[in-house]
Amino acid sequence: MRIKEILAEKGMTMADLAEKAKMQQPAISRAMTGHHTVEPLERIASALEVNITELVAPKSNTIICPKCGTVREVKERE
């Protein structure tokens, strides 16, 4: 989930998101850890003004380790 990353990009806090999405912070936390249904993700995406796929898809310059799930940024060599 990229919710934390998108919040940082937009300069928003969890409290801001909760208010704008009309959700409780624990519900947002559950969504961030993968315990969610589509409806909360739609509300979060709408509040962040992004497409729902942006919440779950990694940035194009990142890879996800298939064993541990760690997201790594890929940089070009100088």
N, CA, C and O atoms as a Maestro MAE file, in Angstrom:
{
 s_m_m2io_version
 :::
 2.0.0
}

f_m_ct {
 s_m_title
 :::
 protein
 m_atom[312] {
  # First column is atom index #
  i_m_mmod_type
  r_m_x_coord
  r_m_y_coord
  r_m_z_coord
  i_m_residue_number
  s_m_chain_name
  s_m_pdb_residue_name
  s_m_pdb_atom_name
  i_m_atomic_number
  :::
  1 25 0.835 -1.177 0.000 1 A "MET " " N  " 7
  2 3 0.000 0.000 0.000 1 A "MET " " CA " 6
  3 2 0.882 1.243 0.000 1 A "MET " " C  " 6
  4 15 1.886 1.305 0.709 1 A "MET " " O  " 8
  5 25 0.501 2.217 -0.791 2 A "ARG " " N  " 7
  6 3 1.270 3.457 -0.898 2 A "ARG " " CA " 6
  7 2 0.606 4.618 -0.169 2 A "ARG " " C  " 6
  8 15 0.941 5.773 -0.431 2 A "ARG " " O  " 8
  9 25 -0.322 4.345 0.733 3 A "ILE " " N  " 7
  10 3 -1.063 5.429 1.379 3 A "ILE " " CA " 6
  11 2 -0.124 6.371 2.123 3 A "ILE " " C  " 6
  12 15 -0.235 7.588 1.976 3 A "ILE " " O  " 8
  13 25 0.800 5.831 2.922 4 A "LYS " " N  " 7
  14 3 1.740 6.677 3.668 4 A "LYS " " CA " 6
  15 2 2.567 7.545 2.721 4 A "LYS " " C  " 6
  16 15 2.768 8.735 2.963 4 A "LYS " " O  " 8
  17 25 3.036 6.936 1.655 5 A "GLU " " N  " 7
  18 3 3.859 7.644 0.677 5 A "GLU " " CA " 6
  19 2 3.069 8.778 0.018 5 A "GLU " " C  " 6
  20 15 3.587 9.883 -0.147 5 A "GLU " " O  " 8
  21 25 1.843 8.511 -0.349 6 A "ILE " " N  " 7
  22 3 1.009 9.530 -0.989 6 A "ILE " " CA " 6
  23 2 0.668 10.637 0.004 6 A "ILE " " C  " 6
  24 15 0.642 11.813 -0.359 6 A "ILE " " O  " 8
  25 25 0.408 10.263 1.256 7 A "LEU " " N  " 7
  26 3 0.172 11.282 2.287 7 A "LEU " " CA " 6
  27 2 1.360 12.221 2.389 7 A "LEU " " C  " 6
  28 15 1.190 13.439 2.439 7 A "LEU " " O  " 8
  29 25 2.566 11.658 2.420 8 A "ALA " " N  " 7
  30 3 3.775 12.479 2.524 8 A "ALA " " CA " 6
  31 2 3.932 13.385 1.308 8 A "ALA " " C  " 6
  32 15 4.280 14.558 1.442 8 A "ALA " " O  " 8
  33 25 3.674 12.839 0.124 9 A "GLU " " N  " 7
  34 3 3.774 13.636 -1.102 9 A "GLU " " CA " 6
  35 2 2.814 14.820 -1.083 9 A "GLU " " C  " 6
  36 15 3.134 15.893 -1.595 9 A "GLU " " O  " 8
  37 25 1.647 14.625 -0.496 10 A "LYS " " N  " 7
  38 3 0.623 15.669 -0.470 10 A "LYS " " CA " 6
  39 2 0.694 16.533 0.785 10 A "LYS " " C  " 6
  40 15 -0.079 17.478 0.935 10 A "LYS " " O  " 8
  41 25 1.634 16.205 1.696 11 A "GLY " " N  " 7
  42 3 1.771 16.989 2.922 11 A "GLY " " CA " 6
  43 2 0.583 16.841 3.856 11 A "GLY " " C  " 6
  44 15 0.222 17.777 4.570 11 A "GLY " " O  " 8
  45 25 -0.024 15.659 3.848 12 A "MET " " N  " 7
  46 3 -1.195 15.396 4.682 12 A "MET " " CA " 6
  47 2 -0.826 14.465 5.830 12 A "MET " " C  " 6
  48 15 0.148 13.716 5.751 12 A "MET " " O  " 8
  49 25 -1.609 14.521 6.887 13 A "THR " " N  " 7
  50 3 -1.446 13.599 8.013 13 A "THR " " CA " 6
  51 2 -2.566 12.563 7.957 13 A "THR " " C  " 6
  52 15 -3.513 12.681 7.180 13 A "THR " " O  " 8
  53 25 -2.428 11.545 8.805 14 A "MET " " N  " 7
  54 3 -3.493 10.538 8.914 14 A "MET " " CA " 6
  55 2 -4.784 11.196 9.386 14 A "MET " " C  " 6
  56 15 -5.872 10.833 8.939 14 A "MET " " O  " 8
  57 25 -4.660 12.160 10.287 15 A "ALA " " N  " 7
  58 3 -5.852 12.861 10.785 15 A "ALA " " CA " 6
  59 2 -6.529 13.628 9.647 15 A "ALA " " C  " 6
  60 15 -7.756 13.641 9.548 15 A "ALA " " O  " 8
  61 25 -5.726 14.266 8.790 16 A "ASP " " N  " 7
  62 3 -6.284 14.979 7.630 16 A "ASP " " CA " 6
  63 2 -7.047 14.006 6.733 16 A "ASP " " C  " 6
  64 15 -8.165 14.282 6.297 16 A "ASP " " O  " 8
  65 25 -6.418 12.865 6.470 17 A "LEU " " N  " 7
  66 3 -7.035 11.863 5.601 17 A "LEU " " CA " 6
  67 2 -8.322 11.328 6.220 17 A "LEU " " C  " 6
  68 15 -9.334 11.187 5.534 17 A "LEU " " O  " 8
  69 25 -8.280 11.031 7.519 18 A "ALA " " N  " 7
  70 3 -9.471 10.508 8.198 18 A "ALA " " CA " 6
  71 2 -10.635 11.484 8.084 18 A "ALA " " C  " 6
  72 15 -11.771 11.090 7.819 18 A "ALA " " O  " 8
  73 25 -10.334 12.759 8.287 19 A "GLU " " N  " 7
  74 3 -11.382 13.776 8.205 19 A "GLU " " CA " 6
  75 2 -11.927 13.887 6.787 19 A "GLU " " C  " 6
  76 15 -13.141 13.911 6.580 19 A "GLU " " O  " 8
  77 25 -11.023 13.955 5.810 20 A "LYS " " N  " 7
  78 3 -11.439 14.139 4.422 20 A "LYS " " CA " 6
  79 2 -12.177 12.906 3.875 20 A "LYS " " C  " 6
  80 15 -13.111 13.038 3.083 20 A "LYS " " O  " 8
  81 25 -11.751 11.710 4.303 21 A "ALA " " N  " 7
  82 3 -12.386 10.474 3.837 21 A "ALA " " CA " 6
  83 2 -13.599 10.098 4.680 21 A "ALA " " C  " 6
  84 15 -14.322 9.156 4.356 21 A "ALA " " O  " 8
  85 25 -13.819 10.851 5.779 22 A "LYS " " N  " 7
  86 3 -14.913 10.559 6.704 22 A "LYS " " CA " 6
  87 2 -14.799 9.125 7.230 22 A "LYS " " C  " 6
  88 15 -15.753 8.346 7.210 22 A "LYS " " O  " 8
  89 25 -13.578 8.814 7.704 23 A "MET " " N  " 7
  90 3 -13.274 7.499 8.249 23 A "MET " " CA " 6
  91 2 -12.560 7.659 9.581 23 A "MET " " C  " 6
  92 15 -11.980 8.708 9.861 23 A "MET " " O  " 8
  93 25 -12.605 6.620 10.400 24 A "GLN " " N  " 7
  94 3 -11.842 6.597 11.635 24 A "GLN " " CA " 6
  95 2 -10.397 6.210 11.298 24 A "GLN " " C  " 6
  96 15 -10.159 5.440 10.368 24 A "GLN " " O  " 8
  97 25 -9.436 6.746 12.057 25 A "GLN " " N  " 7
  98 3 -8.034 6.422 11.795 25 A "GLN " " CA " 6
  99 2 -7.739 4.922 11.878 25 A "GLN " " C  " 6
  100 15 -6.941 4.432 11.079 25 A "GLN " " O  " 8
  101 25 -8.346 4.163 12.812 26 A "PRO " " N  " 7
  102 3 -8.080 2.719 12.825 26 A "PRO " " CA " 6
  103 2 -8.489 2.021 11.517 26 A "PRO " " C  " 6
  104 15 -7.834 1.072 11.087 26 A "PRO " " O  " 8
  105 25 -9.556 2.488 10.898 27 A "ALA " " N  " 7
  106 3 -9.989 1.903 9.625 27 A "ALA " " CA " 6
  107 2 -8.961 2.181 8.537 27 A "ALA " " C  " 6
  108 15 -8.707 1.330 7.684 27 A "ALA " " O  " 8
  109 25 -8.374 3.367 8.566 28 A "ILE " " N  " 7
  110 3 -7.335 3.705 7.593 28 A "ILE " " CA " 6
  111 2 -6.094 2.850 7.856 28 A "ILE " " C  " 6
  112 15 -5.466 2.357 6.919 28 A "ILE " " O  " 8
  113 25 -5.750 2.681 9.119 29 A "SER " " N  " 7
  114 3 -4.601 1.837 9.471 29 A "SER " " CA " 6
  115 2 -4.803 0.407 8.986 29 A "SER " " C  " 6
  116 15 -3.870 -0.211 8.472 29 A "SER " " O  " 8
  117 25 -6.014 -0.122 9.145 30 A "ARG " " N  " 7
  118 3 -6.299 -1.474 8.654 30 A "ARG " " CA " 6
  119 2 -6.131 -1.545 7.140 30 A "ARG " " C  " 6
  120 15 -5.593 -2.519 6.614 30 A "ARG " " O  " 8
  121 25 -6.592 -0.514 6.446 31 A "ALA " " N  " 7
  122 3 -6.445 -0.484 4.987 31 A "ALA " " CA " 6
  123 2 -4.973 -0.446 4.597 31 A "ALA " " C  " 6
  124 15 -4.571 -1.056 3.607 31 A "ALA " " O  " 8
  125 25 -4.178 0.268 5.373 32 A "MET " " N  " 7
  126 3 -2.750 0.395 5.071 32 A "MET " " CA " 6
  127 2 -2.014 -0.927 5.262 32 A "MET " " C  " 6
  128 15 -0.980 -1.152 4.633 32 A "MET " " O  " 8
  129 25 -2.529 -1.797 6.114 33 A "THR " " N  " 7
  130 3 -1.867 -3.076 6.362 33 A "THR " " CA " 6
  131 2 -2.467 -4.216 5.544 33 A "THR " " C  " 6
  132 15 -2.110 -5.380 5.731 33 A "THR " " O  " 8
  133 25 -3.375 -3.875 4.642 34 A "GLY " " N  " 7
  134 3 -3.934 -4.879 3.753 34 A "GLY " " CA " 6
  135 2 -5.212 -5.534 4.242 34 A "GLY " " C  " 6
  136 15 -5.725 -6.441 3.586 34 A "GLY " " O  " 8
  137 25 -5.736 -5.101 5.372 35 A "HIS " " N  " 7
  138 3 -6.983 -5.649 5.902 35 A "HIS " " CA " 6
  139 2 -8.120 -4.705 5.525 35 A "HIS " " C  " 6
  140 15 -8.510 -3.838 6.307 35 A "HIS " " O  " 8
  141 25 -8.641 -4.886 4.325 36 A "HIS " " N  " 7
  142 3 -9.620 -3.927 3.819 36 A "HIS " " CA " 6
  143 2 -10.511 -4.561 2.768 36 A "HIS " " C  " 6
  144 15 -10.276 -5.676 2.302 36 A "HIS " " O  " 8
  145 25 -11.528 -3.819 2.419 37 A "THR " " N  " 7
  146 3 -12.359 -4.155 1.264 37 A "THR " " CA " 6
  147 2 -12.188 -3.011 0.271 37 A "THR " " C  " 6
  148 15 -11.457 -2.058 0.537 37 A "THR " " O  " 8
  149 25 -12.841 -3.102 -0.835 38 A "VAL " " N  " 7
  150 3 -12.697 -2.073 -1.867 38 A "VAL " " CA " 6
  151 2 -13.270 -0.731 -1.408 38 A "VAL " " C  " 6
  152 15 -12.703 0.317 -1.719 38 A "VAL " " O  " 8
  153 25 -14.373 -0.747 -0.682 39 A "GLU " " N  " 7
  154 3 -15.052 0.503 -0.296 39 A "GLU " " CA " 6
  155 2 -14.142 1.467 0.469 39 A "GLU " " C  " 6
  156 15 -14.104 2.646 0.119 39 A "GLU " " O  " 8
  157 25 -13.405 1.025 1.499 40 A "PRO " " N  " 7
  158 3 -12.516 1.976 2.181 40 A "PRO " " CA " 6
  159 2 -11.412 2.506 1.258 40 A "PRO " " C  " 6
  160 15 -11.020 3.669 1.349 40 A "PRO " " O  " 8
  161 25 -10.917 1.637 0.368 41 A "LEU " " N  " 7
  162 3 -9.877 2.091 -0.564 41 A "LEU " " CA " 6
  163 2 -10.419 3.151 -1.511 41 A "LEU " " C  " 6
  164 15 -9.715 4.102 -1.851 41 A "LEU " " O  " 8
  165 25 -11.664 2.992 -1.937 42 A "GLU " " N  " 7
  166 3 -12.282 3.998 -2.806 42 A "GLU " " CA " 6
  167 2 -12.401 5.331 -2.074 42 A "GLU " " C  " 6
  168 15 -12.138 6.384 -2.656 42 A "GLU " " O  " 8
  169 25 -12.794 5.293 -0.804 43 A "ARG " " N  " 7
  170 3 -12.924 6.524 -0.018 43 A "ARG " " CA " 6
  171 2 -11.561 7.181 0.191 43 A "ARG " " C  " 6
  172 15 -11.430 8.401 0.100 43 A "ARG " " O  " 8
  173 25 -10.553 6.363 0.470 44 A "ILE " " N  " 7
  174 3 -9.200 6.898 0.676 44 A "ILE " " CA " 6
  175 2 -8.669 7.497 -0.619 44 A "ILE " " C  " 6
  176 15 -8.119 8.599 -0.617 44 A "ILE " " O  " 8
  177 25 -8.830 6.780 -1.718 45 A "ALA " " N  " 7
  178 3 -8.365 7.281 -3.016 45 A "ALA " " CA " 6
  179 2 -9.052 8.592 -3.369 45 A "ALA " " C  " 6
  180 15 -8.406 9.522 -3.852 45 A "ALA " " O  " 8
  181 25 -10.341 8.673 -3.136 46 A "SER " " N  " 7
  182 3 -11.085 9.895 -3.418 46 A "SER " " CA " 6
  183 2 -10.573 11.055 -2.562 46 A "SER " " C  " 6
  184 15 -10.387 12.166 -3.057 46 A "SER " " O  " 8
  185 25 -10.349 10.788 -1.286 47 A "ALA " " N  " 7
  186 3 -9.860 11.830 -0.377 47 A "ALA " " CA " 6
  187 2 -8.465 12.296 -0.767 47 A "ALA " " C  " 6
  188 15 -8.135 13.472 -0.613 47 A "ALA " " O  " 8
  189 25 -7.641 11.377 -1.273 48 A "LEU " " N  " 7
  190 3 -6.279 11.737 -1.698 48 A "LEU " " CA " 6
  191 2 -6.233 12.259 -3.132 48 A "LEU " " C  " 6
  192 15 -5.190 12.704 -3.612 48 A "LEU " " O  " 8
  193 25 -7.380 12.198 -3.805 49 A "GLU " " N  " 7
  194 3 -7.499 12.658 -5.195 49 A "GLU " " CA " 6
  195 2 -6.552 11.898 -6.117 49 A "GLU " " C  " 6
  196 15 -5.848 12.481 -6.942 49 A "GLU " " O  " 8
  197 25 -6.560 10.560 -5.947 50 A "VAL " " N  " 7
  198 3 -5.771 9.678 -6.805 50 A "VAL " " CA " 6
  199 2 -6.655 8.534 -7.260 50 A "VAL " " C  " 6
  200 15 -7.717 8.292 -6.686 50 A "VAL " " O  " 8
  201 25 -6.217 7.835 -8.287 51 A "ASN " " N  " 7
  202 3 -6.915 6.646 -8.746 51 A "ASN " " CA " 6
  203 2 -6.640 5.534 -7.746 51 A "ASN " " C  " 6
  204 15 -5.548 5.464 -7.183 51 A "ASN " " O  " 8
  205 25 -7.602 4.677 -7.524 52 A "ILE " " N  " 7
  206 3 -7.455 3.602 -6.541 52 A "ILE " " CA " 6
  207 2 -6.238 2.721 -6.839 52 A "ILE " " C  " 6
  208 15 -5.625 2.183 -5.917 52 A "ILE " " O  " 8
  209 25 -5.889 2.570 -8.107 53 A "THR " " N  " 7
  210 3 -4.728 1.742 -8.448 53 A "THR " " CA " 6
  211 2 -3.429 2.341 -7.920 53 A "THR " " C  " 6
  212 15 -2.468 1.612 -7.673 53 A "THR " " O  " 8
  213 25 -3.390 3.654 -7.744 54 A "GLU " " N  " 7
  214 3 -2.184 4.292 -7.209 54 A "GLU " " CA " 6
  215 2 -1.941 3.924 -5.754 54 A "GLU " " C  " 6
  216 15 -0.816 4.040 -5.270 54 A "GLU " " O  " 8
  217 25 -2.973 3.484 -5.052 55 A "LEU " " N  " 7
  218 3 -2.812 3.085 -3.659 55 A "LEU " " CA " 6
  219 2 -2.100 1.750 -3.534 55 A "LEU " " C  " 6
  220 15 -1.412 1.500 -2.544 55 A "LEU " " O  " 8
  221 25 -2.261 0.897 -4.524 56 A "VAL " " N  " 7
  222 3 -1.718 -0.456 -4.426 56 A "VAL " " CA " 6
  223 2 -0.554 -0.731 -5.357 56 A "VAL " " C  " 6
  224 15 0.241 -1.633 -5.096 56 A "VAL " " O  " 8
  225 25 -0.438 0.020 -6.429 57 A "ALA " " N  " 7
  226 3 0.624 -0.227 -7.401 57 A "ALA " " CA " 6
  227 2 1.909 0.501 -6.988 57 A "ALA " " C  " 6
  228 15 1.867 1.670 -6.604 57 A "ALA " " O  " 8
  229 25 3.026 -0.181 -7.068 58 A "PRO " " N  " 7
  230 3 4.276 0.505 -6.759 58 A "PRO " " CA " 6
  231 2 4.596 1.532 -7.836 58 A "PRO " " C  " 6
  232 15 4.136 1.428 -8.973 58 A "PRO " " O  " 8
  233 25 5.393 2.527 -7.456 59 A "LYS " " N  " 7
  234 3 5.849 3.492 -8.455 59 A "LYS " " CA " 6
  235 2 6.611 2.741 -9.539 59 A "LYS " " C  " 6
  236 15 7.118 1.645 -9.298 59 A "LYS " " O  " 8
  237 25 6.693 3.316 -10.718 60 A "SER " " N  " 7
  238 3 7.343 2.629 -11.823 60 A "SER " " CA " 6
  239 2 8.840 2.460 -11.599 60 A "SER " " C  " 6
  240 15 9.454 1.604 -12.235 60 A "SER " " O  " 8
  241 25 9.448 3.250 -10.712 61 A "ASN " " N  " 7
  242 3 10.881 3.122 -10.472 61 A "ASN " " CA " 6
  243 2 11.174 2.312 -9.208 61 A "ASN " " C  " 6
  244 15 12.219 2.484 -8.579 61 A "ASN " " O  " 8
  245 25 10.244 1.431 -8.844 62 A "THR " " N  " 7
  246 3 10.450 0.581 -7.675 62 A "THR " " CA " 6
  247 2 10.234 -0.876 -8.036 62 A "THR " " C  " 6
  248 15 9.557 -1.205 -9.011 62 A "THR " " O  " 8
  249 25 10.825 -1.735 -7.229 63 A "ILE " " N  " 7
  250 3 10.585 -3.165 -7.353 63 A "ILE " " CA " 6
  251 2 10.209 -3.683 -5.975 63 A "ILE " " C  " 6
  252 15 10.570 -3.091 -4.959 63 A "ILE " " O  " 8
  253 25 9.484 -4.788 -5.948 64 A "ILE " " N  " 7
  254 3 9.078 -5.400 -4.686 64 A "ILE " " CA " 6
  255 2 9.735 -6.770 -4.592 64 A "ILE " " C  " 6
  256 15 9.607 -7.595 -5.497 64 A "ILE " " O  " 8
  257 25 10.438 -7.003 -3.492 65 A "CYS " " N  " 7
  258 3 11.074 -8.295 -3.262 65 A "CYS " " CA " 6
  259 2 9.989 -9.367 -3.154 65 A "CYS " " C  " 6
  260 15 9.086 -9.243 -2.327 65 A "CYS " " O  " 8
  261 25 10.063 -10.410 -3.972 66 A "PRO " " N  " 7
  262 3 9.030 -11.442 -3.926 66 A "PRO " " CA " 6
  263 2 9.064 -12.278 -2.644 66 A "PRO " " C  " 6
  264 15 8.078 -12.938 -2.315 66 A "PRO " " O  " 8
  265 25 10.178 -12.258 -1.925 67 A "LYS " " N  " 7
  266 3 10.279 -13.052 -0.699 67 A "LYS " " CA " 6
  267 2 9.780 -12.296 0.521 67 A "LYS " " C  " 6
  268 15 9.011 -12.835 1.318 67 A "LYS " " O  " 8
  269 25 10.223 -11.027 0.672 68 A "CYS " " N  " 7
  270 3 9.877 -10.304 1.904 68 A "CYS " " CA " 6
  271 2 8.908 -9.149 1.688 68 A "CYS " " C  " 6
  272 15 8.366 -8.612 2.654 68 A "CYS " " O  " 8
  273 25 8.682 -8.760 0.440 69 A "GLY " " N  " 7
  274 3 7.751 -7.675 0.152 69 A "GLY " " CA " 6
  275 2 8.335 -6.279 0.299 69 A "GLY " " C  " 6
  276 15 7.608 -5.291 0.197 69 A "GLY " " O  " 8
  277 25 9.641 -6.185 0.538 70 A "THR " " N  " 7
  278 3 10.280 -4.880 0.675 70 A "THR " " CA " 6
  279 2 10.262 -4.142 -0.655 70 A "THR " " C  " 6
  280 15 10.568 -4.719 -1.699 70 A "THR " " O  " 8
  281 25 9.902 -2.872 -0.614 71 A "VAL " " N  " 7
  282 3 9.882 -2.043 -1.812 71 A "VAL " " CA " 6
  283 2 11.223 -1.322 -1.908 71 A "VAL " " C  " 6
  284 15 11.654 -0.666 -0.960 71 A "VAL " " O  " 8
  285 25 11.869 -1.450 -3.046 72 A "ARG " " N  " 7
  286 3 13.167 -0.812 -3.275 72 A "ARG " " CA " 6
  287 2 13.077 0.123 -4.466 72 A "ARG " " C  " 6
  288 15 12.467 -0.201 -5.485 72 A "ARG " " O  " 8
  289 25 13.689 1.281 -4.325 73 A "GLU " " N  " 7
  290 3 13.733 2.237 -5.435 73 A "GLU " " CA " 6
  291 2 14.884 1.871 -6.346 73 A "GLU " " C  " 6
  292 15 15.985 1.571 -5.883 73 A "GLU " " O  " 8
  293 25 14.628 1.896 -7.638 74 A "VAL " " N  " 7
  294 3 15.638 1.590 -8.635 74 A "VAL " " CA " 6
  295 2 16.182 2.907 -9.175 74 A "VAL " " C  " 6
  296 15 15.426 3.767 -9.625 74 A "VAL " " O  " 8
  297 25 17.508 3.052 -9.123 75 A "LYS " " N  " 7
  298 3 18.155 4.268 -9.606 75 A "LYS " " CA " 6
  299 2 19.108 3.917 -10.721 75 A "LYS " " C  " 6
  300 15 19.682 2.828 -10.748 75 A "LYS " " O  " 8
  301 25 19.276 4.854 -11.650 76 A "GLU " " N  " 7
  302 3 20.230 4.638 -12.734 76 A "GLU " " CA " 6
  303 2 21.642 4.881 -12.199 76 A "GLU " " C  " 6
  304 15 21.858 5.713 -11.318 76 A "GLU " " O  " 8
  305 25 22.581 4.141 -12.747 77 A "ARG " " N  " 7
  306 3 23.972 4.357 -12.372 77 A "ARG " " CA " 6
  307 2 24.451 5.673 -12.952 77 A "ARG " " C  " 6
  308 15 24.024 6.109 -14.021 77 A "ARG " " O  " 8
  309 25 25.336 6.277 -12.219 78 A "GLU " " N  " 7
  310 3 25.875 7.576 -12.700 78 A "GLU " " CA " 6
  311 2 27.065 7.361 -13.588 78 A "GLU " " C  " 6
  312 15 27.648 8.325 -14.083 78 A "GLU " " O  " 8
  :::
 }
 m_bond[311] {
  # First column is bond index #
  i_m_from
  i_m_to
  i_m_order
  :::
  1 1 2 1
  2 2 3 1
  3 3 4 2
  4 3 5 1
  5 5 6 1
  6 6 7 1
  7 7 8 2
  8 7 9 1
  9 9 10 1
  10 10 11 1
  11 11 12 2
  12 11 13 1
  13 13 14 1
  14 14 15 1
  15 15 16 2
  16 15 17 1
  17 17 18 1
  18 18 19 1
  19 19 20 2
  20 19 21 1
  21 21 22 1
  22 22 23 1
  23 23 24 2
  24 23 25 1
  25 25 26 1
  26 26 27 1
  27 27 28 2
  28 27 29 1
  29 29 30 1
  30 30 31 1
  31 31 32 2
  32 31 33 1
  33 33 34 1
  34 34 35 1
  35 35 36 2
  36 35 37 1
  37 37 38 1
  38 38 39 1
  39 39 40 2
  40 39 41 1
  41 41 42 1
  42 42 43 1
  43 43 44 2
  44 43 45 1
  45 45 46 1
  46 46 47 1
  47 47 48 2
  48 47 49 1
  49 49 50 1
  50 50 51 1
  51 51 52 2
  52 51 53 1
  53 53 54 1
  54 54 55 1
  55 55 56 2
  56 55 57 1
  57 57 58 1
  58 58 59 1
  59 59 60 2
  60 59 61 1
  61 61 62 1
  62 62 63 1
  63 63 64 2
  64 63 65 1
  65 65 66 1
  66 66 67 1
  67 67 68 2
  68 67 69 1
  69 69 70 1
  70 70 71 1
  71 71 72 2
  72 71 73 1
  73 73 74 1
  74 74 75 1
  75 75 76 2
  76 75 77 1
  77 77 78 1
  78 78 79 1
  79 79 80 2
  80 79 81 1
  81 81 82 1
  82 82 83 1
  83 83 84 2
  84 83 85 1
  85 85 86 1
  86 86 87 1
  87 87 88 2
  88 87 89 1
  89 89 90 1
  90 90 91 1
  91 91 92 2
  92 91 93 1
  93 93 94 1
  94 94 95 1
  95 95 96 2
  96 95 97 1
  97 97 98 1
  98 98 99 1
  99 99 100 2
  100 99 101 1
  101 101 102 1
  102 102 103 1
  103 103 104 2
  104 103 105 1
  105 105 106 1
  106 106 107 1
  107 107 108 2
  108 107 109 1
  109 109 110 1
  110 110 111 1
  111 111 112 2
  112 111 113 1
  113 113 114 1
  114 114 115 1
  115 115 116 2
  116 115 117 1
  117 117 118 1
  118 118 119 1
  119 119 120 2
  120 119 121 1
  121 121 122 1
  122 122 123 1
  123 123 124 2
  124 123 125 1
  125 125 126 1
  126 126 127 1
  127 127 128 2
  128 127 129 1
  129 129 130 1
  130 130 131 1
  131 131 132 2
  132 131 133 1
  133 133 134 1
  134 134 135 1
  135 135 136 2
  136 135 137 1
  137 137 138 1
  138 138 139 1
  139 139 140 2
  140 139 141 1
  141 141 142 1
  142 142 143 1
  143 143 144 2
  144 143 145 1
  145 145 146 1
  146 146 147 1
  147 147 148 2
  148 147 149 1
  149 149 150 1
  150 150 151 1
  151 151 152 2
  152 151 153 1
  153 153 154 1
  154 154 155 1
  155 155 156 2
  156 155 157 1
  157 157 158 1
  158 158 159 1
  159 159 160 2
  160 159 161 1
  161 161 162 1
  162 162 163 1
  163 163 164 2
  164 163 165 1
  165 165 166 1
  166 166 167 1
  167 167 168 2
  168 167 169 1
  169 169 170 1
  170 170 171 1
  171 171 172 2
  172 171 173 1
  173 173 174 1
  174 174 175 1
  175 175 176 2
  176 175 177 1
  177 177 178 1
  178 178 179 1
  179 179 180 2
  180 179 181 1
  181 181 182 1
  182 182 183 1
  183 183 184 2
  184 183 185 1
  185 185 186 1
  186 186 187 1
  187 187 188 2
  188 187 189 1
  189 189 190 1
  190 190 191 1
  191 191 192 2
  192 191 193 1
  193 193 194 1
  194 194 195 1
  195 195 196 2
  196 195 197 1
  197 197 198 1
  198 198 199 1
  199 199 200 2
  200 199 201 1
  201 201 202 1
  202 202 203 1
  203 203 204 2
  204 203 205 1
  205 205 206 1
  206 206 207 1
  207 207 208 2
  208 207 209 1
  209 209 210 1
  210 210 211 1
  211 211 212 2
  212 211 213 1
  213 213 214 1
  214 214 215 1
  215 215 216 2
  216 215 217 1
  217 217 218 1
  218 218 219 1
  219 219 220 2
  220 219 221 1
  221 221 222 1
  222 222 223 1
  223 223 224 2
  224 223 225 1
  225 225 226 1
  226 226 227 1
  227 227 228 2
  228 227 229 1
  229 229 230 1
  230 230 231 1
  231 231 232 2
  232 231 233 1
  233 233 234 1
  234 234 235 1
  235 235 236 2
  236 235 237 1
  237 237 238 1
  238 238 239 1
  239 239 240 2
  240 239 241 1
  241 241 242 1
  242 242 243 1
  243 243 244 2
  244 243 245 1
  245 245 246 1
  246 246 247 1
  247 247 248 2
  248 247 249 1
  249 249 250 1
  250 250 251 1
  251 251 252 2
  252 251 253 1
  253 253 254 1
  254 254 255 1
  255 255 256 2
  256 255 257 1
  257 257 258 1
  258 258 259 1
  259 259 260 2
  260 259 261 1
  261 261 262 1
  262 262 263 1
  263 263 264 2
  264 263 265 1
  265 265 266 1
  266 266 267 1
  267 267 268 2
  268 267 269 1
  269 269 270 1
  270 270 271 1
  271 271 272 2
  272 271 273 1
  273 273 274 1
  274 274 275 1
  275 275 276 2
  276 275 277 1
  277 277 278 1
  278 278 279 1
  279 279 280 2
  280 279 281 1
  281 281 282 1
  282 282 283 1
  283 283 284 2
  284 283 285 1
  285 285 286 1
  286 286 287 1
  287 287 288 2
  288 287 289 1
  289 289 290 1
  290 290 291 1
  291 291 292 2
  292 291 293 1
  293 293 294 1
  294 294 295 1
  295 295 296 2
  296 295 297 1
  297 297 298 1
  298 298 299 1
  299 299 300 2
  300 299 301 1
  301 301 302 1
  302 302 303 1
  303 303 304 2
  304 303 305 1
  305 305 306 1
  306 306 307 1
  307 307 308 2
  308 307 309 1
  309 309 310 1
  310 310 311 1
  311 311 312 2
  :::
 }
}
